[in-house]
Amino acid sequence: MTDEELWTVEQVAAYLKLNPETIRRWVRRGDIQAISLGEARNAPLRIRQSEVERVSRGRQAAPCG
């Protein structure tokens, strides 16, 4: 196991300049992997820093328009 930093949905959204609900939607669709901190549907989520960086690189490479 690594000592990789885990980010909240809100931190990821702020970093990517998106609405937190967009990040939650991506998690539900499987576009971004997250770790659930509980069994409940509304349990807090954490996202590995490497996953945030992967998504960020993909957004930078995407063509505009």
PDBQT receptor file of N, H, CA, C and O in Angstrom, charges set to zero:
ATOM      1  N   MET A   1       0.840  -1.184   0.000  1.00  0.00    +0.000 N 
ATOM      2  CA  MET A   1       0.000   0.000   0.000  1.00  0.00    +0.000 C 
ATOM      3  C   MET A   1       0.884   1.245   0.000  1.00  0.00    +0.000 C 
ATOM      4  O   MET A   1       1.921   1.277   0.663  1.00  0.00    +0.000 OA
ATOM      5  N   THR A   2       0.474   2.256  -0.737  1.00  0.00    +0.000 N 
ATOM      6  H   THR A   2      -0.368   2.230  -1.276  1.00  0.00    +0.000 HD
ATOM      7  CA  THR A   2       1.260   3.477  -0.833  1.00  0.00    +0.000 C 
ATOM      8  C   THR A   2       0.753   4.524   0.150  1.00  0.00    +0.000 C 
ATOM      9  O   THR A   2      -0.347   4.413   0.691  1.00  0.00    +0.000 OA
ATOM     10  N   ASP A   3       1.572   5.534   0.368  1.00  0.00    +0.000 N 
ATOM     11  H   ASP A   3       2.465   5.625  -0.071  1.00  0.00    +0.000 HD
ATOM     12  CA  ASP A   3       1.192   6.652   1.228  1.00  0.00    +0.000 C 
ATOM     13  C   ASP A   3       0.635   7.798   0.383  1.00  0.00    +0.000 C 
ATOM     14  O   ASP A   3       0.853   8.972   0.682  1.00  0.00    +0.000 OA
ATOM     15  N   GLU A   4      -0.076   7.440  -0.659  1.00  0.00    +0.000 N 
ATOM     16  H   GLU A   4      -0.253   6.486  -0.902  1.00  0.00    +0.000 HD
ATOM     17  CA  GLU A   4      -0.603   8.433  -1.584  1.00  0.00    +0.000 C 
ATOM     18  C   GLU A   4      -1.688   9.274  -0.919  1.00  0.00    +0.000 C 
ATOM     19  O   GLU A   4      -2.514   8.761  -0.163  1.00  0.00    +0.000 OA
ATOM     20  N   GLU A   5      -1.674  10.550  -1.206  1.00  0.00    +0.000 N 
ATOM     21  H   GLU A   5      -1.003  10.967  -1.820  1.00  0.00    +0.000 HD
ATOM     22  CA  GLU A   5      -2.655  11.472  -0.641  1.00  0.00    +0.000 C 
ATOM     23  C   GLU A   5      -4.041  11.180  -1.199  1.00  0.00    +0.000 C 
ATOM     24  O   GLU A   5      -4.196  10.895  -2.387  1.00  0.00    +0.000 OA
ATOM     25  N   LEU A   6      -5.047  11.254  -0.331  1.00  0.00    +0.000 N 
ATOM     26  H   LEU A   6      -4.921  11.485   0.634  1.00  0.00    +0.000 HD
ATOM     27  CA  LEU A   6      -6.439  11.083  -0.744  1.00  0.00    +0.000 C 
ATOM     28  C   LEU A   6      -7.135  12.432  -0.689  1.00  0.00    +0.000 C 
ATOM     29  O   LEU A   6      -6.994  13.182   0.277  1.00  0.00    +0.000 OA
ATOM     30  N   TRP A   7      -7.887  12.728  -1.736  1.00  0.00    +0.000 N 
ATOM     31  H   TRP A   7      -8.003  12.119  -2.521  1.00  0.00    +0.000 HD
ATOM     32  CA  TRP A   7      -8.583  14.012  -1.854  1.00  0.00    +0.000 C 
ATOM     33  C   TRP A   7     -10.076  13.821  -1.675  1.00  0.00    +0.000 C 
ATOM     34  O   TRP A   7     -10.617  12.769  -2.015  1.00  0.00    +0.000 OA
ATOM     35  N   THR A   8     -10.741  14.828  -1.146  1.00  0.00    +0.000 N 
ATOM     36  H   THR A   8     -10.302  15.683  -0.870  1.00  0.00    +0.000 HD
ATOM     37  CA  THR A   8     -12.204  14.820  -1.064  1.00  0.00    +0.000 C 
ATOM     38  C   THR A   8     -12.770  15.205  -2.426  1.00  0.00    +0.000 C 
ATOM     39  O   THR A   8     -12.056  15.727  -3.282  1.00  0.00    +0.000 OA
ATOM     40  N   VAL A   9     -14.039  14.945  -2.613  1.00  0.00    +0.000 N 
ATOM     41  H   VAL A   9     -14.618  14.520  -1.917  1.00  0.00    +0.000 HD
ATOM     42  CA  VAL A   9     -14.716  15.348  -3.852  1.00  0.00    +0.000 C 
ATOM     43  C   VAL A   9     -14.608  16.863  -4.028  1.00  0.00    +0.000 C 
ATOM     44  O   VAL A   9     -14.385  17.353  -5.135  1.00  0.00    +0.000 OA
ATOM     45  N   GLU A  10     -14.764  17.582  -2.951  1.00  0.00    +0.000 N 
ATOM     46  H   GLU A  10     -14.945  17.185  -2.052  1.00  0.00    +0.000 HD
ATOM     47  CA  GLU A  10     -14.709  19.046  -3.018  1.00  0.00    +0.000 C 
ATOM     48  C   GLU A  10     -13.318  19.532  -3.425  1.00  0.00    +0.000 C 
ATOM     49  O   GLU A  10     -13.197  20.479  -4.201  1.00  0.00    +0.000 OA
ATOM     50  N   GLN A  11     -12.270  18.892  -2.907  1.00  0.00    +0.000 N 
ATOM     51  H   GLN A  11     -12.368  18.122  -2.276  1.00  0.00    +0.000 HD
ATOM     52  CA  GLN A  11     -10.903  19.269  -3.285  1.00  0.00    +0.000 C 
ATOM     53  C   GLN A  11     -10.646  19.003  -4.765  1.00  0.00    +0.000 C 
ATOM     54  O   GLN A  11     -10.036  19.820  -5.455  1.00  0.00    +0.000 OA
ATOM     55  N   VAL A  12     -11.113  17.857  -5.243  1.00  0.00    +0.000 N 
ATOM     56  H   VAL A  12     -11.608  17.193  -4.682  1.00  0.00    +0.000 HD
ATOM     57  CA  VAL A  12     -10.938  17.519  -6.666  1.00  0.00    +0.000 C 
ATOM     58  C   VAL A  12     -11.681  18.524  -7.531  1.00  0.00    +0.000 C 
ATOM     59  O   VAL A  12     -11.147  19.017  -8.525  1.00  0.00    +0.000 OA
ATOM     60  N   ALA A  13     -12.909  18.823  -7.150  1.00  0.00    +0.000 N 
ATOM     61  H   ALA A  13     -13.343  18.422  -6.343  1.00  0.00    +0.000 HD
ATOM     62  CA  ALA A  13     -13.713  19.778  -7.919  1.00  0.00    +0.000 C 
ATOM     63  C   ALA A  13     -13.040  21.149  -7.971  1.00  0.00    +0.000 C 
ATOM     64  O   ALA A  13     -12.997  21.776  -9.030  1.00  0.00    +0.000 OA
ATOM     65  N   ALA A  14     -12.523  21.613  -6.857  1.00  0.00    +0.000 N 
ATOM     66  H   ALA A  14     -12.558  21.104  -5.997  1.00  0.00    +0.000 HD
ATOM     67  CA  ALA A  14     -11.849  22.908  -6.831  1.00  0.00    +0.000 C 
ATOM     68  C   ALA A  14     -10.600  22.880  -7.713  1.00  0.00    +0.000 C 
ATOM     69  O   ALA A  14     -10.347  23.825  -8.461  1.00  0.00    +0.000 OA
ATOM     70  N   TYR A  15      -9.831  21.817  -7.631  1.00  0.00    +0.000 N 
ATOM     71  H   TYR A  15     -10.037  21.049  -7.023  1.00  0.00    +0.000 HD
ATOM     72  CA  TYR A  15      -8.603  21.690  -8.420  1.00  0.00    +0.000 C 
ATOM     73  C   TYR A  15      -8.901  21.684  -9.916  1.00  0.00    +0.000 C 
ATOM     74  O   TYR A  15      -8.180  22.302 -10.699  1.00  0.00    +0.000 OA
ATOM     75  N   LEU A  16      -9.967  20.983 -10.312  1.00  0.00    +0.000 N 
ATOM     76  H   LEU A  16     -10.553  20.481  -9.675  1.00  0.00    +0.000 HD
ATOM     77  CA  LEU A  16     -10.318  20.882 -11.732  1.00  0.00    +0.000 C 
ATOM     78  C   LEU A  16     -11.258  21.998 -12.180  1.00  0.00    +0.000 C 
ATOM     79  O   LEU A  16     -11.624  22.076 -13.353  1.00  0.00    +0.000 OA
ATOM     80  N   LYS A  17     -11.648  22.862 -11.239  1.00  0.00    +0.000 N 
ATOM     81  H   LYS A  17     -11.351  22.799 -10.286  1.00  0.00    +0.000 HD
ATOM     82  CA  LYS A  17     -12.562  23.979 -11.503  1.00  0.00    +0.000 C 
ATOM     83  C   LYS A  17     -13.901  23.464 -12.043  1.00  0.00    +0.000 C 
ATOM     84  O   LYS A  17     -14.405  23.924 -13.067  1.00  0.00    +0.000 OA
ATOM     85  N   LEU A  18     -14.451  22.493 -11.314  1.00  0.00    +0.000 N 
ATOM     86  H   LEU A  18     -14.041  22.119 -10.482  1.00  0.00    +0.000 HD
ATOM     87  CA  LEU A  18     -15.727  21.884 -11.662  1.00  0.00    +0.000 C 
ATOM     88  C   LEU A  18     -16.638  21.873 -10.442  1.00  0.00    +0.000 C 
ATOM     89  O   LEU A  18     -16.194  22.104  -9.317  1.00  0.00    +0.000 OA
ATOM     90  N   ASN A  19     -17.896  21.607 -10.676  1.00  0.00    +0.000 N 
ATOM     91  H   ASN A  19     -18.257  21.420 -11.590  1.00  0.00    +0.000 HD
ATOM     92  CA  ASN A  19     -18.860  21.465  -9.596  1.00  0.00    +0.000 C 
ATOM     93  C   ASN A  19     -18.652  20.105  -8.930  1.00  0.00    +0.000 C 
ATOM     94  O   ASN A  19     -18.413  19.121  -9.629  1.00  0.00    +0.000 OA
ATOM     95  N   PRO A  20     -18.733  20.021  -7.607  1.00  0.00    +0.000 N 
ATOM     96  CA  PRO A  20     -18.573  18.724  -6.940  1.00  0.00    +0.000 C 
ATOM     97  C   PRO A  20     -19.528  17.650  -7.467  1.00  0.00    +0.000 C 
ATOM     98  O   PRO A  20     -19.173  16.472  -7.491  1.00  0.00    +0.000 OA
ATOM     99  N   GLU A  21     -20.724  18.040  -7.885  1.00  0.00    +0.000 N 
ATOM    100  H   GLU A  21     -21.012  18.997  -7.865  1.00  0.00    +0.000 HD
ATOM    101  CA  GLU A  21     -21.670  17.051  -8.415  1.00  0.00    +0.000 C 
ATOM    102  C   GLU A  21     -21.145  16.425  -9.712  1.00  0.00    +0.000 C 
ATOM    103  O   GLU A  21     -21.448  15.268 -10.005  1.00  0.00    +0.000 OA
ATOM    104  N   THR A  22     -20.371  17.171 -10.479  1.00  0.00    +0.000 N 
ATOM    105  H   THR A  22     -20.125  18.110 -10.241  1.00  0.00    +0.000 HD
ATOM    106  CA  THR A  22     -19.754  16.617 -11.689  1.00  0.00    +0.000 C 
ATOM    107  C   THR A  22     -18.789  15.496 -11.316  1.00  0.00    +0.000 C 
ATOM    108  O   THR A  22     -18.753  14.456 -11.973  1.00  0.00    +0.000 OA
ATOM    109  N   ILE A  23     -18.013  15.709 -10.267  1.00  0.00    +0.000 N 
ATOM    110  H   ILE A  23     -18.042  16.554  -9.733  1.00  0.00    +0.000 HD
ATOM    111  CA  ILE A  23     -17.075  14.677  -9.816  1.00  0.00    +0.000 C 
ATOM    112  C   ILE A  23     -17.847  13.452  -9.334  1.00  0.00    +0.000 C 
ATOM    113  O   ILE A  23     -17.475  12.321  -9.649  1.00  0.00    +0.000 OA
ATOM    114  N   ARG A  24     -18.912  13.668  -8.576  1.00  0.00    +0.000 N 
ATOM    115  H   ARG A  24     -19.214  14.586  -8.320  1.00  0.00    +0.000 HD
ATOM    116  CA  ARG A  24     -19.722  12.533  -8.107  1.00  0.00    +0.000 C 
ATOM    117  C   ARG A  24     -20.328  11.767  -9.285  1.00  0.00    +0.000 C 
ATOM    118  O   ARG A  24     -20.388  10.538  -9.256  1.00  0.00    +0.000 OA
ATOM    119  N   ARG A  25     -20.776  12.482 -10.316  1.00  0.00    +0.000 N 
ATOM    120  H   ARG A  25     -20.727  13.481 -10.339  1.00  0.00    +0.000 HD
ATOM    121  CA  ARG A  25     -21.332  11.843 -11.508  1.00  0.00    +0.000 C 
ATOM    122  C   ARG A  25     -20.265  11.003 -12.202  1.00  0.00    +0.000 C 
ATOM    123  O   ARG A  25     -20.534   9.882 -12.633  1.00  0.00    +0.000 OA
ATOM    124  N   TRP A  26     -19.049  11.549 -12.308  1.00  0.00    +0.000 N 
ATOM    125  H   TRP A  26     -18.831  12.460 -11.958  1.00  0.00    +0.000 HD
ATOM    126  CA  TRP A  26     -17.946  10.797 -12.927  1.00  0.00    +0.000 C 
ATOM    127  C   TRP A  26     -17.657   9.527 -12.134  1.00  0.00    +0.000 C 
ATOM    128  O   TRP A  26     -17.374   8.481 -12.719  1.00  0.00    +0.000 OA
ATOM    129  N   VAL A  27     -17.727   9.609 -10.807  1.00  0.00    +0.000 N 
ATOM    130  H   VAL A  27     -17.957  10.458 -10.331  1.00  0.00    +0.000 HD
ATOM    131  CA  VAL A  27     -17.497   8.426  -9.973  1.00  0.00    +0.000 C 
ATOM    132  C   VAL A  27     -18.587   7.389 -10.258  1.00  0.00    +0.000 C 
ATOM    133  O   VAL A  27     -18.284   6.210 -10.440  1.00  0.00    +0.000 OA
ATOM    134  N   ARG A  28     -19.837   7.814 -10.297  1.00  0.00    +0.000 N 
ATOM    135  H   ARG A  28     -20.084   8.772 -10.149  1.00  0.00    +0.000 HD
ATOM    136  CA  ARG A  28     -20.942   6.878 -10.554  1.00  0.00    +0.000 C 
ATOM    137  C   ARG A  28     -20.804   6.219 -11.924  1.00  0.00    +0.000 C 
ATOM    138  O   ARG A  28     -21.116   5.038 -12.076  1.00  0.00    +0.000 OA
ATOM    139  N   ARG A  29     -20.342   6.966 -12.914  1.00  0.00    +0.000 N 
ATOM    140  H   ARG A  29     -20.088   7.926 -12.790  1.00  0.00    +0.000 HD
ATOM    141  CA  ARG A  29     -20.170   6.427 -14.274  1.00  0.00    +0.000 C 
ATOM    142  C   ARG A  29     -18.908   5.584 -14.415  1.00  0.00    +0.000 C 
ATOM    143  O   ARG A  29     -18.756   4.847 -15.389  1.00  0.00    +0.000 OA
ATOM    144  N   GLY A  30     -18.009   5.690 -13.451  1.00  0.00    +0.000 N 
ATOM    145  H   GLY A  30     -18.133   6.289 -12.660  1.00  0.00    +0.000 HD
ATOM    146  CA  GLY A  30     -16.761   4.946 -13.527  1.00  0.00    +0.000 C 
ATOM    147  C   GLY A  30     -15.660   5.680 -14.267  1.00  0.00    +0.000 C 
ATOM    148  O   GLY A  30     -14.633   5.085 -14.593  1.00  0.00    +0.000 OA
ATOM    149  N   ASP A  31     -15.855   6.968 -14.541  1.00  0.00    +0.000 N 
ATOM    150  H   ASP A  31     -16.690   7.451 -14.277  1.00  0.00    +0.000 HD
ATOM    151  CA  ASP A  31     -14.844   7.773 -15.232  1.00  0.00    +0.000 C 
ATOM    152  C   ASP A  31     -13.664   8.103 -14.331  1.00  0.00    +0.000 C 
ATOM    153  O   ASP A  31     -12.560   8.359 -14.811  1.00  0.00    +0.000 OA
ATOM    154  N   ILE A  32     -13.901   8.097 -13.028  1.00  0.00    +0.000 N 
ATOM    155  H   ILE A  32     -14.798   7.888 -12.638  1.00  0.00    +0.000 HD
ATOM    156  CA  ILE A  32     -12.852   8.356 -12.053  1.00  0.00    +0.000 C 
ATOM    157  C   ILE A  32     -13.066   7.392 -10.884  1.00  0.00    +0.000 C 
ATOM    158  O   ILE A  32     -14.194   7.217 -10.422  1.00  0.00    +0.000 OA
ATOM    159  N   GLN A  33     -12.003   6.777 -10.413  1.00  0.00    +0.000 N 
ATOM    160  H   GLN A  33     -11.088   6.919 -10.788  1.00  0.00    +0.000 HD
ATOM    161  CA  GLN A  33     -12.111   5.810  -9.324  1.00  0.00    +0.000 C 
ATOM    162  C   GLN A  33     -12.060   6.524  -7.981  1.00  0.00    +0.000 C 
ATOM    163  O   GLN A  33     -11.274   7.450  -7.776  1.00  0.00    +0.000 OA
ATOM    164  N   ALA A  34     -12.917   6.071  -7.073  1.00  0.00    +0.000 N 
ATOM    165  H   ALA A  34     -13.555   5.320  -7.240  1.00  0.00    +0.000 HD
ATOM    166  CA  ALA A  34     -12.974   6.660  -5.740  1.00  0.00    +0.000 C 
ATOM    167  C   ALA A  34     -13.086   5.548  -4.701  1.00  0.00    +0.000 C 
ATOM    168  O   ALA A  34     -13.477   4.421  -5.002  1.00  0.00    +0.000 OA
ATOM    169  N   ILE A  35     -12.736   5.900  -3.488  1.00  0.00    +0.000 N 
ATOM    170  H   ILE A  35     -12.418   6.817  -3.243  1.00  0.00    +0.000 HD
ATOM    171  CA  ILE A  35     -12.830   4.989  -2.347  1.00  0.00    +0.000 C 
ATOM    172  C   ILE A  35     -13.969   5.492  -1.470  1.00  0.00    +0.000 C 
ATOM    173  O   ILE A  35     -13.969   6.646  -1.042  1.00  0.00    +0.000 OA
ATOM    174  N   SER A  36     -14.936   4.622  -1.205  1.00  0.00    +0.000 N 
ATOM    175  H   SER A  36     -14.936   3.684  -1.553  1.00  0.00    +0.000 HD
ATOM    176  CA  SER A  36     -16.044   4.970  -0.328  1.00  0.00    +0.000 C 
ATOM    177  C   SER A  36     -15.635   4.705   1.113  1.00  0.00    +0.000 C 
ATOM    178  O   SER A  36     -15.045   3.667   1.415  1.00  0.00    +0.000 OA
ATOM    179  N   LEU A  37     -15.944   5.636   1.997  1.00  0.00    +0.000 N 
ATOM    180  H   LEU A  37     -16.424   6.478   1.752  1.00  0.00    +0.000 HD
ATOM    181  CA  LEU A  37     -15.585   5.493   3.405  1.00  0.00    +0.000 C 
ATOM    182  C   LEU A  37     -16.716   4.909   4.234  1.00  0.00    +0.000 C 
ATOM    183  O   LEU A  37     -16.722   5.048   5.457  1.00  0.00    +0.000 OA
ATOM    184  N   GLY A  38     -17.668   4.263   3.588  1.00  0.00    +0.000 N 
ATOM    185  H   GLY A  38     -17.663   4.150   2.595  1.00  0.00    +0.000 HD
ATOM    186  CA  GLY A  38     -18.775   3.645   4.308  1.00  0.00    +0.000 C 
ATOM    187  C   GLY A  38     -19.652   2.860   3.367  1.00  0.00    +0.000 C 
ATOM    188  O   GLY A  38     -19.417   2.814   2.159  1.00  0.00    +0.000 OA
ATOM    189  N   GLU A  39     -20.674   2.240   3.941  1.00  0.00    +0.000 N 
ATOM    190  H   GLU A  39     -20.865   2.278   4.922  1.00  0.00    +0.000 HD
ATOM    191  CA  GLU A  39     -21.590   1.407   3.167  1.00  0.00    +0.000 C 
ATOM    192  C   GLU A  39     -22.769   2.202   2.599  1.00  0.00    +0.000 C 
ATOM    193  O   GLU A  39     -23.341   1.815   1.580  1.00  0.00    +0.000 OA
ATOM    194  N   ALA A  40     -23.127   3.291   3.240  1.00  0.00    +0.000 N 
ATOM    195  H   ALA A  40     -22.662   3.605   4.068  1.00  0.00    +0.000 HD
ATOM    196  CA  ALA A  40     -24.294   4.066   2.820  1.00  0.00    +0.000 C 
ATOM    197  C   ALA A  40     -24.065   4.696   1.448  1.00  0.00    +0.000 C 
ATOM    198  O   ALA A  40     -22.934   4.984   1.056  1.00  0.00    +0.000 OA
ATOM    199  N   ARG A  41     -25.159   4.900   0.738  1.00  0.00    +0.000 N 
ATOM    200  H   ARG A  41     -26.078   4.666   1.057  1.00  0.00    +0.000 HD
ATOM    201  CA  ARG A  41     -25.079   5.499  -0.605  1.00  0.00    +0.000 C 
ATOM    202  C   ARG A  41     -24.413   6.882  -0.569  1.00  0.00    +0.000 C 
ATOM    203  O   ARG A  41     -23.706   7.260  -1.503  1.00  0.00    +0.000 OA
ATOM    204  N   ASN A  42     -24.643   7.622   0.502  1.00  0.00    +0.000 N 
ATOM    205  H   ASN A  42     -25.217   7.315   1.261  1.00  0.00    +0.000 HD
ATOM    206  CA  ASN A  42     -24.086   8.976   0.613  1.00  0.00    +0.000 C 
ATOM    207  C   ASN A  42     -22.808   9.013   1.466  1.00  0.00    +0.000 C 
ATOM    208  O   ASN A  42     -22.454  10.056   2.016  1.00  0.00    +0.000 OA
ATOM    209  N   ALA A  43     -22.128   7.878   1.569  1.00  0.00    +0.000 N 
ATOM    210  H   ALA A  43     -22.416   7.031   1.122  1.00  0.00    +0.000 HD
ATOM    211  CA  ALA A  43     -20.883   7.828   2.346  1.00  0.00    +0.000 C 
ATOM    212  C   ALA A  43     -19.834   8.731   1.705  1.00  0.00    +0.000 C 
ATOM    213  O   ALA A  43     -19.801   8.862   0.481  1.00  0.00    +0.000 OA
ATOM    214  N   PRO A  44     -18.985   9.349   2.502  1.00  0.00    +0.000 N 
ATOM    215  CA  PRO A  44     -17.928  10.205   1.945  1.00  0.00    +0.000 C 
ATOM    216  C   PRO A  44     -17.021   9.417   0.988  1.00  0.00    +0.000 C 
ATOM    217  O   PRO A  44     -16.782   8.224   1.176  1.00  0.00    +0.000 OA
ATOM    218  N   LEU A  45     -16.534  10.100  -0.019  1.00  0.00    +0.000 N 
ATOM    219  H   LEU A  45     -16.728  11.069  -0.172  1.00  0.00    +0.000 HD
ATOM    220  CA  LEU A  45     -15.637   9.511  -1.007  1.00  0.00    +0.000 C 
ATOM    221  C   LEU A  45     -14.267  10.144  -0.903  1.00  0.00    +0.000 C 
ATOM    222  O   LEU A  45     -14.137  11.307  -0.520  1.00  0.00    +0.000 OA
ATOM    223  N   ARG A  46     -13.249   9.380  -1.243  1.00  0.00    +0.000 N 
ATOM    224  H   ARG A  46     -13.355   8.435  -1.554  1.00  0.00    +0.000 HD
ATOM    225  CA  ARG A  46     -11.883   9.894  -1.348  1.00  0.00    +0.000 C 
ATOM    226  C   ARG A  46     -11.311   9.419  -2.677  1.00  0.00    +0.000 C 
ATOM    227  O   ARG A  46     -11.584   8.309  -3.135  1.00  0.00    +0.000 OA
ATOM    228  N   ILE A  47     -10.519  10.279  -3.274  1.00  0.00    +0.000 N 
ATOM    229  H   ILE A  47     -10.296  11.180  -2.902  1.00  0.00    +0.000 HD
ATOM    230  CA  ILE A  47      -9.953  10.008  -4.595  1.00  0.00    +0.000 C 
ATOM    231  C   ILE A  47      -8.441  10.137  -4.497  1.00  0.00    +0.000 C 
ATOM    232  O   ILE A  47      -7.921  11.127  -3.982  1.00  0.00    +0.000 OA
ATOM    233  N   ARG A  48      -7.748   9.129  -4.993  1.00  0.00    +0.000 N 
ATOM    234  H   ARG A  48      -8.170   8.325  -5.411  1.00  0.00    +0.000 HD
ATOM    235  CA  ARG A  48      -6.278   9.134  -4.938  1.00  0.00    +0.000 C 
ATOM    236  C   ARG A  48      -5.718  10.270  -5.794  1.00  0.00    +0.000 C 
ATOM    237  O   ARG A  48      -6.263  10.600  -6.847  1.00  0.00    +0.000 OA
ATOM    238  N   GLN A  49      -4.625  10.856  -5.321  1.00  0.00    +0.000 N 
ATOM    239  H   GLN A  49      -4.183  10.588  -4.465  1.00  0.00    +0.000 HD
ATOM    240  CA  GLN A  49      -3.989  11.955  -6.040  1.00  0.00    +0.000 C 
ATOM    241  C   GLN A  49      -3.600  11.525  -7.454  1.00  0.00    +0.000 C 
ATOM    242  O   GLN A  49      -3.739  12.314  -8.389  1.00  0.00    +0.000 OA
ATOM    243  N   SER A  50      -3.121  10.303  -7.632  1.00  0.00    +0.000 N 
ATOM    244  H   SER A  50      -3.008   9.662  -6.872  1.00  0.00    +0.000 HD
ATOM    245  CA  SER A  50      -2.732   9.830  -8.965  1.00  0.00    +0.000 C 
ATOM    246  C   SER A  50      -3.936   9.790  -9.905  1.00  0.00    +0.000 C 
ATOM    247  O   SER A  50      -3.792  10.021 -11.106  1.00  0.00    +0.000 OA
ATOM    248  N   GLU A  51      -5.103   9.504  -9.374  1.00  0.00    +0.000 N 
ATOM    249  H   GLU A  51      -5.220   9.317  -8.399  1.00  0.00    +0.000 HD
ATOM    250  CA  GLU A  51      -6.325   9.484 -10.183  1.00  0.00    +0.000 C 
ATOM    251  C   GLU A  51      -6.708  10.907 -10.586  1.00  0.00    +0.000 C 
ATOM    252  O   GLU A  51      -7.146  11.141 -11.712  1.00  0.00    +0.000 OA
ATOM    253  N   VAL A  52      -6.546  11.847  -9.671  1.00  0.00    +0.000 N 
ATOM    254  H   VAL A  52      -6.190  11.657  -8.755  1.00  0.00    +0.000 HD
ATOM    255  CA  VAL A  52      -6.811  13.254  -9.985  1.00  0.00    +0.000 C 
ATOM    256  C   VAL A  52      -5.866  13.719 -11.092  1.00  0.00    +0.000 C 
ATOM    257  O   VAL A  52      -6.288  14.389 -12.035  1.00  0.00    +0.000 OA
ATOM    258  N   GLU A  53      -4.608  13.368 -10.974  1.00  0.00    +0.000 N 
ATOM    259  H   GLU A  53      -4.266  12.824 -10.208  1.00  0.00    +0.000 HD
ATOM    260  CA  GLU A  53      -3.622  13.757 -11.988  1.00  0.00    +0.000 C 
ATOM    261  C   GLU A  53      -3.939  13.123 -13.335  1.00  0.00    +0.000 C 
ATOM    262  O   GLU A  53      -3.783  13.774 -14.368  1.00  0.00    +0.000 OA
ATOM    263  N   ARG A  54      -4.382  11.860 -13.346  1.00  0.00    +0.000 N 
ATOM    264  H   ARG A  54      -4.508  11.332 -12.507  1.00  0.00    +0.000 HD
ATOM    265  CA  ARG A  54      -4.745  11.180 -14.591  1.00  0.00    +0.000 C 
ATOM    266  C   ARG A  54      -5.893  11.909 -15.278  1.00  0.00    +0.000 C 
ATOM    267  O   ARG A  54      -5.848  12.157 -16.483  1.00  0.00    +0.000 OA
ATOM    268  N   VAL A  55      -6.914  12.248 -14.510  1.00  0.00    +0.000 N 
ATOM    269  H   VAL A  55      -6.951  12.047 -13.531  1.00  0.00    +0.000 HD
ATOM    270  CA  VAL A  55      -8.068  12.946 -15.066  1.00  0.00    +0.000 C 
ATOM    271  C   VAL A  55      -7.670  14.338 -15.551  1.00  0.00    +0.000 C 
ATOM    272  O   VAL A  55      -8.131  14.790 -16.600  1.00  0.00    +0.000 OA
ATOM    273  N   SER A  56      -6.821  15.010 -14.793  1.00  0.00    +0.000 N 
ATOM    274  H   SER A  56      -6.447  14.643 -13.941  1.00  0.00    +0.000 HD
ATOM    275  CA  SER A  56      -6.369  16.347 -15.165  1.00  0.00    +0.000 C 
ATOM    276  C   SER A  56      -5.601  16.312 -16.482  1.00  0.00    +0.000 C 
ATOM    277  O   SER A  56      -5.804  17.168 -17.343  1.00  0.00    +0.000 OA
ATOM    278  N   ARG A  57      -4.726  15.332 -16.638  1.00  0.00    +0.000 N 
ATOM    279  H   ARG A  57      -4.561  14.637 -15.939  1.00  0.00    +0.000 HD
ATOM    280  CA  ARG A  57      -3.976  15.205 -17.902  1.00  0.00    +0.000 C 
ATOM    281  C   ARG A  57      -4.927  14.954 -19.063  1.00  0.00    +0.000 C 
ATOM    282  O   ARG A  57      -4.739  15.508 -20.146  1.00  0.00    +0.000 OA
ATOM    283  N   GLY A  58      -5.934  14.136 -18.853  1.00  0.00    +0.000 N 
ATOM    284  H   GLY A  58      -6.087  13.687 -17.973  1.00  0.00    +0.000 HD
ATOM    285  CA  GLY A  58      -6.912  13.852 -19.899  1.00  0.00    +0.000 C 
ATOM    286  C   GLY A  58      -7.686  15.072 -20.302  1.00  0.00    +0.000 C 
ATOM    287  O   GLY A  58      -7.977  15.267 -21.483  1.00  0.00    +0.000 OA
ATOM    288  N   ARG A  59      -8.029  15.904 -19.329  1.00  0.00    +0.000 N 
ATOM    289  H   ARG A  59      -7.794  15.746 -18.370  1.00  0.00    +0.000 HD
ATOM    290  CA  ARG A  59      -8.772  17.146 -19.631  1.00  0.00    +0.000 C 
ATOM    291  C   ARG A  59      -7.901  18.137 -20.398  1.00  0.00    +0.000 C 
ATOM    292  O   ARG A  59      -8.396  18.861 -21.262  1.00  0.00    +0.000 OA
ATOM    293  N   GLN A  60      -6.615  18.173 -20.088  1.00  0.00    +0.000 N 
ATOM    294  H   GLN A  60      -6.213  17.585 -19.386  1.00  0.00    +0.000 HD
ATOM    295  CA  GLN A  60      -5.716  19.094 -20.785  1.00  0.00    +0.000 C 
ATOM    296  C   GLN A  60      -5.506  18.674 -22.227  1.00  0.00    +0.000 C 
ATOM    297  O   GLN A  60      -5.306  19.522 -23.096  1.00  0.00    +0.000 OA
ATOM    298  N   ALA A  61      -5.549  17.355 -22.496  1.00  0.00    +0.000 N 
ATOM    299  H   ALA A  61      -5.711  16.666 -21.789  1.00  0.00    +0.000 HD
ATOM    300  CA  ALA A  61      -5.306  16.833 -23.834  1.00  0.00    +0.000 C 
ATOM    301  C   ALA A  61      -6.555  16.866 -24.704  1.00  0.00    +0.000 C 
ATOM    302  O   ALA A  61      -6.458  16.734 -25.924  1.00  0.00    +0.000 OA
ATOM    303  N   ALA A  62      -7.725  17.038 -24.098  1.00  0.00    +0.000 N 
ATOM    304  H   ALA A  62      -7.803  17.145 -23.107  1.00  0.00    +0.000 HD
ATOM    305  CA  ALA A  62      -8.987  17.011 -24.847  1.00  0.00    +0.000 C 
ATOM    306  C   ALA A  62      -9.093  18.248 -25.723  1.00  0.00    +0.000 C 
ATOM    307  O   ALA A  62      -8.795  19.355 -25.276  1.00  0.00    +0.000 OA
ATOM    308  N   PRO A  63      -9.519  18.067 -26.977  1.00  0.00    +0.000 N 
ATOM    309  CA  PRO A  63      -9.680  19.217 -27.870  1.00  0.00    +0.000 C 
ATOM    310  C   PRO A  63     -10.852  20.085 -27.439  1.00  0.00    +0.000 C 
ATOM    311  O   PRO A  63     -11.858  19.579 -26.942  1.00  0.00    +0.000 OA
ATOM    312  N   CYS A  64     -10.721  21.368 -27.627  1.00  0.00    +0.000 N 
ATOM    313  H   CYS A  64      -9.903  21.778 -28.031  1.00  0.00    +0.000 HD
ATOM    314  CA  CYS A  64     -11.802  22.304 -27.287  1.00  0.00    +0.000 C 
ATOM    315  C   CYS A  64     -12.792  22.366 -28.441  1.00  0.00    +0.000 C 
ATOM    316  O   CYS A  64     -12.418  22.274 -29.610  1.00  0.00    +0.000 OA
ATOM    317  N   GLY A  65     -14.072  22.525 -28.084  1.00  0.00    +0.000 N 
ATOM    318  H   GLY A  65     -14.376  22.600 -27.135  1.00  0.00    +0.000 HD
ATOM    319  CA  GLY A  65     -15.081  22.727 -29.114  1.00  0.00    +0.000 C 
ATOM    320  C   GLY A  65     -15.855  21.580 -29.445  1.00  0.00    +0.000 C 
ATOM    321  O   GLY A  65     -16.733  21.655 -30.305  1.00  0.00    +0.000 OA
TER     322      GLY A  65
